[in-house]
């Protein structure tokens, strides 16, 4: 048991249908040679689901991005302030501090005010307006379509 988060997810559980879709999308996503832009860009992935966070990290690294990981909203704030990412992918429902509060806190820091934050949610439209009101630039719904992730990431990093 984790002293702050309360519990750890059982690593021995069978792969859920959502994870299978994610894995299939990851395998079918072609890797292109990284551009100069990608090699210099940092993406912070704030996601409490270890498997999903690792898959996003692998996919983004395959495409040449530098990836910073956080497993809760508080850790995301700490790493964002320390690492100055160019883009943040923020899960909305995380332990310790959720994505809404984490985003609001980040927006209070001048050095993160212009950093694009893309919300990730498995709760349908529930978080859409809340995420935008907190300061997120966009909302992606889970299960993530990994074939759409790279173009979305690039669209924010090309600005």
N, C-alpha and C positions, 0 to 999 in steps of 0.2 A: 504494500500500500504506500502511495506517495504521500508525504506529510502535508503538502499544500493542496494538491489536486484531489486527494481523497481516495481515488482508486485508479488503477491502471486497467486498460482494456485487455481482455484475455487474448493473448497472442495465438492461442490454439483454436480459435473459433473458425469455422469454415468460411471460405470466401463468399461474401454476399453477392447477389446479382449485380448490385451497383459497382462493386469492385471488379467484377468480371467484365462489365461494359468498359470501365476505365482502362483495364489492362488491354482489352482488345483494341480500343482506340489508340492507346500508346504504341502498341505493336504496329498498327497500320499507319502511324504518322511518319511520313518520310522525313529524314534528316537532310537538311541542306547545309552546305558549308557555311560556317558562321561568318557574318559580315563584320567589318571593322567596328560598326556601331554596336553590335551584340557583344563583342569581346570586351568592351569597356563599360557595359551597363550592368548594374546590380539590381536584382529583384529579390525583395523580401517576401517569403512565403510564410504567412501566419496561419497555421492549420493544426488543430489538435489531433486529427486522425493521422497517425504515424504513416500508414500505408499510402494514403493520398498525398501527404506532404512529400514523402520520398519519391513517389511517381512524378509529381510536378517538378521536383528538383532534377530528377534524371532527364525528363523531357526538355526542360529549360537549358540544362547544361549541354545536352546533345546539340542544341541550337546555338550554343556559344555564350549563353548568359552566365554571369556570376550569381550564384544563389545563396541567400542567407536564410536560415530556417528559424522559426519561432513556433512553440507549441501552445502558447496562450497569448492573450491580449497584452498582458503586462510585459512579458518577454519581448513581444513585438515592439512595444514602445522603446524599451531599453536598446534593442538592436537597431531600430530605426535611427535613434539619436546618435548611436555610436558609429554605425556603418554608412549613414546617408544614402539609402537606396534610391534608385531612379524610379522605381515602381514598387508598390506594395499590393500583394494579393492577400486579402484579409477575410478569413472565415468569420461569419457573424456569430456563431454559437460555439464558444470555447470556454473552458474552465478558467478560474481565477479572475479573468476579466474578459468579457465578450468583445466582439468586433466593433459594436456600436460605441461603447465607452472608450475602447482603445483608439478608434478613429477620432472621436471628439477630442481626446487628450492630445493626439498627434497634431491636430489642427490648431491647438493652442501654442505650439512651438513654431516660431518663425521659420526655422530651418526646414520644417516639414510641410509648411503651409502650401507650397506649390507641388509637392510630390503627389503624383496620381495614386489613388487608392481604389482598387477594384474589389468590391465585396463578393464573397463566395457564400452561397446559401443552399441548403437542402430543404428549406421550408417554403418553397414556391414563392409566391408574391408577398408573403408576410413581411419580409425584411426590405423589400424594394424601396419604398418611400422612407422608411426609417434609416436605411443605409445612406441614401442621398442626403437626407436632412442632417445626418451626422458628419457628412463631408466626403462620402465616397463619390467617385466620378462615374462609376458604372457598377452593375450587378450581374454576376454570372450565376446560373443555376446549376446545381448538382443533380445528377451525375454530370461531371464536366465532359464536354466533347473536346478531347485533346487536339483534334484537327483544327479547332477554332482558337485554341489557346495562344499559339504562336502569333497569328495575325493580330489578335487583340493586344497582346503584350507589345508587339512592334508598333501598333498604332499609337500607343501612349508614349513609347520611347522615341518615336520619330518627331515628336512635337518640339 
